[in-house]
Amino acid sequence: MQTPCVHVCSMVSGSGFCAGCGRTLEEIGGWMGYSDAERRRIMALLPARLSGAVMASNPTKPELAGGPERPL
């Protein structure tokens, strides 16, 4: 079964999404019971959610949303 879990489980209070996988608590809890089609539908939403979750969890460091930090 495909899962977006990356074992970085931390809910972002501003968005309600997991900072690691981008799912809601409801989606995480129901994942095993969802059909393959429903899991694919949710997984299609995750990249946009994760982009927003990074910004919501660390609004003072916008460079984190674009990738790793660059050395000085």
C-alpha positions as CSV (number, residue, x, y, z in Angstrom):
1,M,0.0,0.0,0.0
2,Q,1.4,3.4,-1.0
3,T,1.8,6.0,1.8
4,P,3.2,9.5,1.9
5,C,4.5,9.0,5.4
6,V,8.1,10.1,5.8
7,H,8.2,9.5,9.6
8,V,8.4,13.2,10.4
9,C,5.1,13.4,12.3
10,S,4.4,17.0,13.5
11,M,1.1,18.8,13.0
12,V,1.3,22.4,11.9
13,S,-1.3,24.2,14.1
14,G,-1.9,27.0,11.5
15,S,-2.8,24.6,8.7
16,G,-3.9,21.4,10.4
17,F,-1.6,19.4,8.1
18,C,1.3,17.1,9.1
19,A,4.6,18.9,8.3
20,G,6.1,15.6,7.1
21,C,3.4,14.2,4.8
22,G,0.8,16.9,4.4
23,R,-2.2,14.9,5.6
24,T,-4.7,15.8,8.2
25,L,-5.2,13.8,11.3
26,E,-8.4,12.4,9.8
27,E,-6.6,11.3,6.7
28,I,-3.8,9.7,8.6
29,G,-6.2,7.8,10.8
30,G,-8.3,6.6,7.9
31,W,-5.5,5.9,5.5
32,M,-5.7,2.1,5.8
33,G,-9.5,2.1,5.1
34,Y,-9.4,4.4,2.0
35,S,-9.6,2.9,-1.5
36,D,-6.6,3.2,-3.8
37,A,-8.5,5.9,-5.7
38,E,-9.1,8.0,-2.5
39,R,-5.4,7.6,-1.5
40,R,-4.3,8.8,-4.9
41,R,-6.7,11.8,-4.8
42,I,-5.3,12.8,-1.4
43,M,-1.7,12.3,-2.5
44,A,-2.3,14.6,-5.5
45,L,-3.1,17.4,-3.0
46,L,0.0,16.9,-0.8
47,P,2.7,18.9,-2.7
48,A,0.6,22.1,-2.5
49,R,-0.2,21.4,1.1
50,L,3.4,20.8,2.0
51,S,4.4,24.0,0.3
52,G,2.0,25.9,2.4
53,A,2.7,24.0,5.6
54,V,6.4,24.8,5.5
55,M,5.6,28.5,5.3
56,A,2.9,28.3,8.1
57,S,5.2,26.5,10.4
58,N,8.2,28.9,9.9
59,P,7.0,32.3,8.6
60,T,10.2,34.0,9.4
61,K,12.4,31.8,7.2
62,P,10.8,31.8,3.7
63,E,13.9,30.3,2.2
64,L,12.9,26.9,3.7
65,A,10.0,26.7,1.3
66,G,12.3,26.7,-1.7
67,G,14.7,24.0,-0.6
68,P,17.9,23.6,1.5
69,E,19.7,26.6,2.8
70,R,22.7,27.9,0.8
71,P,26.1,28.4,2.5
72,L,27.2,32.0,3.0
